[in-house]
């Protein structure tokens, strides 16, 4: 179920059905059969949440990813997105604290 949900999410992104992709990736990131798929689904979910303008959801997903996968190869992207979303939502205190860490 996890792998199928992940690949459905990827397929939906390729045909520009991003809301359906978000749902599928959310399901894949919540399952823990394959931790690598779980991590990749969590990354894709966080990034897609930001792209779709779901900023509150993006903040939660980006923070969760950062905490759960601190050594991920995606950390640079996660940190960049987190800085951007803090600024866009006018959470300047969080943006400054994030940039300073």
PyMOL commands that set and color helices and strands:
alter all, ss='L'
color gray80, all
select helices_A, chain A and resi 2-14+18-30+35-51+55-68+75-88+92-100
alter helices_A, ss='H'
color red, helices_A
deselect
rebuild
show_as cartoon
